[in-house]
Amino acid sequence: METDSTEFSSMSEDFSSTQTFRDRTLAFVRVSLGFEDPAAQNSFENDTVITCFDVIGKEVLDAYNPTQIGRLLEQIEVFLDMQALEHRVSLSDKLPTVEQYRHRRMGTSAILLRHATARGCDEEQANERVVGLVNDILSVHKEILIFHSPQAHDQVDSLIPLAFIHTHSAQSATDMSIDIVKNAVEGFEAAASALVASTAGQDDSTRAKTLNFIDGLKSKRYGLDQQAENGALDVTI
């Protein structure tokens, strides 16, 4: 639930209430994923929104091992923490730096959360780097398109307006954002290739898992399924 959005929530101006909601949501998630006493669910019986996660929790417990479930919980915590930070910033009179904004956006975009249970190899940093680059491509690409559309309105807490504060030029701020996407695309290609190369000599099952992981990140769902004539990833802006 977007508790910091006036479009979706009546609590957008009340940080205390929304933080209570986030805290209770996380507490219920911990119970649902088996990290707390199941009897604790009784204290949430009147929270019809929060308890919707129970169905998901049961499916997760059936489908994944403790390590995967632990990673999922960790990314849910990150998502809620970054959402709280985003809400706090929206209620303040201070704007974040570009670096602070991008760090926060990494959590609120939930790309790492969506892929918390999937891994292409046993090296955790390699997995996170590939997913993180996809996050950069998607989030910055989206911001460029929105900024140059009627949807932008007077939104200031987003990448290009924050970059404008430093560049004093809308074009330079846009160019900087395009460079982020370009570098992320190149980085993704290199990281994905390295991940696949690391499985050389391993069994077919391991190689298939890695290839499926990469293909999942390049799926139509994320709009990263296009290729240029040389076979490289193609992102149109």
C-alpha positions in Angstrom: 0.0 0.0 0.0 1.3 3.5 -0.9 0.8 5.1 2.4 2.7 8.2 1.4 0.5 8.9 -1.7 -2.6 11.1 -1.6 -4.0 9.1 -4.5 -4.0 5.8 -2.6 -4.0 6.7 1.1 -5.7 9.1 3.6 -2.6 8.7 5.8 -0.2 10.5 3.5 0.2 13.5 5.8 0.5 11.4 9.0 3.9 9.8 9.3 3.3 8.3 12.8 0.2 6.4 11.6 1.8 5.1 8.5 4.9 4.0 10.4 2.7 2.1 12.8 1.1 0.4 9.8 4.5 -0.4 8.3 5.7 -1.8 11.7 2.6 -4.0 12.1 2.9 -5.2 8.5 6.5 -6.3 9.0 5.5 -8.0 12.3 2.8 -10.0 10.5 5.2 -10.9 7.7 7.7 -12.2 10.2 4.9 -14.4 11.7 3.7 -15.6 8.3 7.2 -16.5 7.2 7.8 -18.6 10.3 10.2 -16.2 12.2 7.8 -15.7 15.1 5.3 -17.8 17.1 2.3 -18.6 14.8 0.0 -17.8 17.8 0.9 -14.1 17.3 -1.3 -14.1 14.3 -4.3 -13.7 16.6 -3.4 -10.2 17.4 -3.8 -9.2 13.7 -7.2 -10.7 13.1 -8.9 -7.3 12.6 -6.3 -6.0 10.2 -7.8 -7.2 6.9 -5.2 -5.4 4.8 -2.2 -6.7 6.6 -3.4 -10.2 6.9 -3.7 -10.5 3.1 0.0 -11.5 3.2 -0.9 -14.8 5.0 -1.8 -16.4 1.6 1.6 -15.4 0.2 3.4 -16.5 3.3 1.9 -20.0 3.1 3.0 -20.3 -0.6 6.5 -19.1 0.2 6.9 -21.6 3.1 5.9 -24.4 0.8 8.1 -23.4 -2.1 11.4 -22.1 -0.7 14.1 -23.1 1.7 15.0 -21.1 4.9 17.9 -19.2 3.2 15.6 -18.0 0.4 12.9 -17.1 2.9 15.4 -15.2 5.0 16.5 -13.2 1.9 12.9 -12.4 1.1 12.3 -11.1 4.6 15.4 -9.0 4.4 14.3 -7.4 1.2 10.8 -6.7 2.6 12.5 -4.9 5.5 14.6 -2.9 3.1 11.5 -2.0 1.1 9.5 -0.8 4.1 12.5 1.1 5.5 13.0 2.9 2.2 9.3 3.6 1.8 9.4 5.2 5.3 12.4 7.3 4.2 10.6 8.4 1.1 7.5 9.4 3.1 9.6 11.3 5.6 11.3 13.2 2.8 8.0 14.0 1.2 6.8 15.7 4.5 10.0 17.7 5.0 11.3 20.8 3.3 14.6 19.3 2.4 15.5 17.6 -0.8 17.8 14.6 -1.0 21.0 14.5 -3.1 21.0 12.5 -6.3 23.0 9.8 -4.5 20.6 9.7 -1.6 17.6 9.5 -4.0 19.1 6.7 -6.0 19.9 4.7 -2.9 16.3 5.1 -1.7 14.9 4.3 -5.1 16.9 1.0 -5.1 14.6 -0.1 -2.2 11.3 1.4 -3.2 11.4 0.0 -6.7 11.3 -3.5 -5.1 13.3 -5.1 -7.9 15.6 -6.8 -5.4 12.5 -7.8 -3.4 11.0 -9.5 -6.4 14.1 -11.5 -7.0 15.0 -12.2 -3.4 14.3 -16.0 -3.8 16.0 -16.4 -7.2 19.7 -16.7 -7.7 21.9 -17.3 -10.8 24.9 -18.6 -8.8 26.2 -19.2 -5.3 28.1 -15.9 -5.2 25.7 -13.4 -3.5 27.4 -10.2 -4.7 27.3 -11.3 -8.3 23.6 -11.9 -8.1 22.9 -8.6 -6.4 25.0 -6.7 -8.9 23.1 -8.1 -11.9 19.7 -7.3 -10.3 20.9 -3.9 -9.1 21.9 -3.0 -12.7 18.4 -4.0 -13.9 17.0 -1.8 -11.2 19.0 1.2 -12.5 18.0 0.6 -16.1 14.3 0.3 -15.2 13.9 3.1 -12.6 16.0 5.7 -14.4 14.5 4.8 -17.8 11.0 5.3 -16.4 12.0 8.6 -14.8 13.4 10.0 -18.1 10.1 9.2 -19.9 7.9 10.5 -17.1 9.9 13.8 -16.8 9.4 14.5 -20.5 5.6 13.8 -20.3 2.5 15.6 -18.9 2.7 13.2 -15.9 5.6 15.1 -14.4 3.6 18.1 -13.2 5.4 19.8 -10.3 7.2 16.7 -9.0 10.6 17.7 -7.6 11.7 14.6 -5.6 12.8 12.6 -8.6 16.0 12.1 -10.5 16.1 14.7 -13.2 14.8 17.7 -11.1 17.4 16.7 -8.4 20.1 16.5 -11.0 19.0 19.9 -12.3 19.8 21.5 -9.0 23.5 20.7 -9.6 23.7 21.0 -13.4 21.4 24.1 -13.8 20.3 22.6 -17.1 17.4 20.3 -17.9 19.2 18.9 -20.9 22.4 18.2 -18.8 20.3 16.6 -16.1 18.6 14.4 -18.8 21.9 13.6 -20.4 23.3 12.5 -17.0 20.3 10.2 -16.5 20.7 8.7 -20.0 24.4 8.1 -19.2 23.3 6.2 -16.1 21.0 3.9 -18.2 23.8 3.5 -20.8 26.4 2.5 -18.2 23.9 0.2 -16.5 23.0 -1.6 -19.8 26.7 -2.1 -20.5 27.3 -3.2 -16.9 24.4 -5.7 -17.1 25.7 -7.2 -20.3 29.1 -7.7 -18.8 27.9 -9.0 -15.4 25.4 -11.4 -17.0 28.1 -12.8 -19.3 30.4 -13.2 -16.4 27.7 -15.0 -14.4 27.1 -17.4 -17.3 30.8 -18.0 -17.8 31.2 -18.8 -14.1 29.1 -21.9 -14.7 31.5 -23.4 -17.3 32.3 -27.0 -16.5 29.4 -27.3 -14.0 26.4 -29.6 -14.4 23.6 -28.9 -16.8 21.2 -28.1 -13.9 23.4 -25.4 -12.6 23.9 -23.8 -16.0 20.2 -24.0 -16.7 19.5 -22.2 -13.4 21.8 -19.4 -14.3 20.5 -19.0 -17.8 16.9 -18.9 -16.5 17.9 -16.3 -13.9 19.3 -14.0 -16.6 16.4 -14.7 -19.0 14.0 -13.8 -16.2 15.6 -10.4 -15.8 15.5 -9.8 -19.5 11.9 -10.7 -19.9 9.1 -8.7 -21.5 7.9 -7.9 -18.0 10.8 -5.6 -17.5 11.0 -4.5 -21.1 14.6 -5.7 -21.5 13.9 -8.4 -24.1 15.0 -6.3 -27.1 18.3 -6.8 -28.8 20.3 -4.6 -31.2 21.7 -6.0 -34.4 24.9 -7.0 -32.6 23.0 -9.0 -30.1 23.4 -6.5 -27.3 20.7 -5.4 -24.9 18.7 -2.6 -26.6 16.9 0.1 -24.4 15.1 2.8 -26.4 14.7 6.2 -24.8 
